[in-house]
Amino acid sequence: MDTARENPPSSINTDEKLRLYEATYDEITKNGVDIDFQGRHALADLVVMFLDRDNLMVELEKGEVIEMATSSGLIEKKNPARTSIEKLRSQILMYYKEFRMTPVSAGTRKGASIGNESDGFDGV
């Protein structure tokens, strides 16, 4: 029994979060990365950021520019969802690196061998 998978932290408090938590756990661990019991909190944070990003993307679909009413009339302003998404991207990337989910960090996976496998073009 995978204790980190079976015992998500309290921030995983909806069915949607639980499904994504389990799917993300499975995706990470199938690539040879172990998530210990304490690591479940970082995984939960990543899941919440995924959902936040998805919600912000829905908001951004309304447009990159939004109109706001002021005392002097309507003004156009950059959609604040764009700024929030950009902030989340850097945080998500940090977690990707920690969970070895980037092409560069994938080589540091447990049991990974880089450069020793044949690419099939040895005789060409």
C-alpha positions as CSV (number, residue, x, y, z in Angstrom):
1,M,0.0,0.0,0.0
2,D,1.4,3.4,-1.0
3,T,0.8,5.5,2.1
4,A,1.4,8.8,0.4
5,R,-1.1,8.0,-2.3
6,E,-3.7,6.5,0.1
7,N,-3.4,9.3,2.7
8,P,-3.5,12.6,1.0
9,P,-3.2,15.8,3.1
10,S,-6.3,17.7,4.2
11,S,-5.9,20.2,1.4
12,I,-7.1,17.5,-0.9
13,N,-10.7,18.0,0.1
14,T,-12.8,17.5,-3.0
15,D,-13.3,14.6,-5.3
16,E,-11.7,16.6,-8.2
17,K,-8.6,17.2,-6.1
18,L,-8.4,13.6,-5.0
19,R,-8.7,12.3,-8.6
20,L,-6.0,14.6,-9.8
21,Y,-3.8,13.9,-6.7
22,E,-4.0,10.1,-7.4
23,A,-3.4,10.5,-11.1
24,T,-0.4,12.8,-10.6
25,Y,1.0,10.5,-7.9
26,D,0.7,7.6,-10.3
27,E,2.3,9.5,-13.2
28,I,5.3,10.6,-11.1
29,T,5.9,7.2,-9.5
30,K,5.6,5.2,-12.7
31,N,8.6,7.2,-13.9
32,G,10.7,5.9,-11.0
33,V,10.3,8.8,-8.5
34,D,9.5,7.8,-5.0
35,I,7.2,10.1,-3.0
36,D,7.5,9.5,0.7
37,F,4.8,10.3,3.3
38,Q,6.1,13.9,3.8
39,G,6.3,14.5,0.1
40,R,2.5,14.2,-0.2
41,H,2.2,17.8,1.0
42,A,4.3,19.0,-1.9
43,L,2.3,16.9,-4.3
44,A,-0.9,18.3,-2.9
45,D,0.4,21.8,-3.4
46,L,1.2,20.9,-7.1
47,V,-2.3,19.6,-7.6
48,V,-3.9,22.7,-6.1
49,M,-1.8,24.8,-8.4
50,F,-2.9,22.7,-11.4
51,L,-6.5,23.4,-10.5
52,D,-5.9,27.1,-9.9
53,R,-4.2,27.4,-13.3
54,D,-7.1,25.7,-14.9
55,N,-9.6,28.1,-13.3
56,L,-7.4,31.1,-14.3
57,M,-7.3,29.8,-17.9
58,V,-11.1,29.8,-18.0
59,E,-11.0,33.4,-16.8
60,L,-8.4,34.3,-19.4
61,E,-10.6,32.9,-22.2
62,K,-12.8,36.0,-21.6
63,G,-10.0,38.0,-23.1
64,E,-6.5,39.3,-22.5
65,V,-7.9,42.7,-21.9
66,I,-10.9,43.5,-19.7
67,E,-12.9,46.7,-19.4
68,M,-13.3,48.3,-16.0
69,A,-15.6,51.0,-15.0
70,T,-14.0,54.0,-13.2
71,S,-15.3,57.4,-12.2
72,S,-14.0,58.8,-15.5
73,G,-15.5,56.0,-17.6
74,L,-14.5,52.7,-19.0
75,I,-10.8,51.8,-19.2
76,E,-9.1,48.7,-20.6
77,K,-6.8,46.8,-18.4
78,K,-4.7,43.6,-18.7
79,N,-6.6,40.6,-17.5
80,P,-5.2,39.9,-14.0
81,A,-5.6,36.2,-14.7
82,R,-2.6,36.5,-17.0
83,T,-0.3,37.8,-14.2
84,S,-1.6,35.1,-11.8
85,I,-0.9,32.4,-14.4
86,E,2.6,33.6,-15.0
87,K,3.3,33.5,-11.2
88,L,1.9,30.0,-11.0
89,R,4.0,28.8,-14.0
90,S,7.3,29.4,-12.2
91,Q,6.0,27.7,-9.0
92,I,4.7,24.7,-11.0
93,L,8.1,24.5,-12.9
94,M,9.9,24.4,-9.5
95,Y,7.7,21.4,-8.4
96,Y,8.2,19.7,-11.8
97,K,12.0,19.9,-11.2
98,E,11.6,18.5,-7.7
99,F,9.4,15.6,-8.9
100,R,11.8,15.1,-11.8
101,M,9.1,15.9,-14.4
102,T,11.3,18.0,-16.8
103,P,13.5,16.6,-19.6
104,V,16.6,17.7,-17.8
105,S,15.7,16.4,-14.4
106,A,14.4,13.2,-15.8
107,G,18.0,11.9,-16.0
108,T,18.2,12.0,-12.2
109,R,15.4,9.6,-11.7
110,K,16.1,6.6,-9.5
111,G,17.6,3.9,-11.7
112,A,17.8,6.1,-14.8
113,S,20.6,5.6,-17.2
114,I,21.5,8.4,-19.6
115,G,23.7,7.9,-22.6
116,N,24.2,4.1,-22.3
117,E,21.2,3.0,-24.2
118,S,21.2,2.4,-28.0
119,D,19.3,4.9,-30.1
120,G,19.0,2.3,-33.0
121,F,21.3,4.3,-35.3
122,D,24.6,2.7,-34.3
123,G,25.2,1.1,-37.7
124,V,24.2,4.2,-39.7
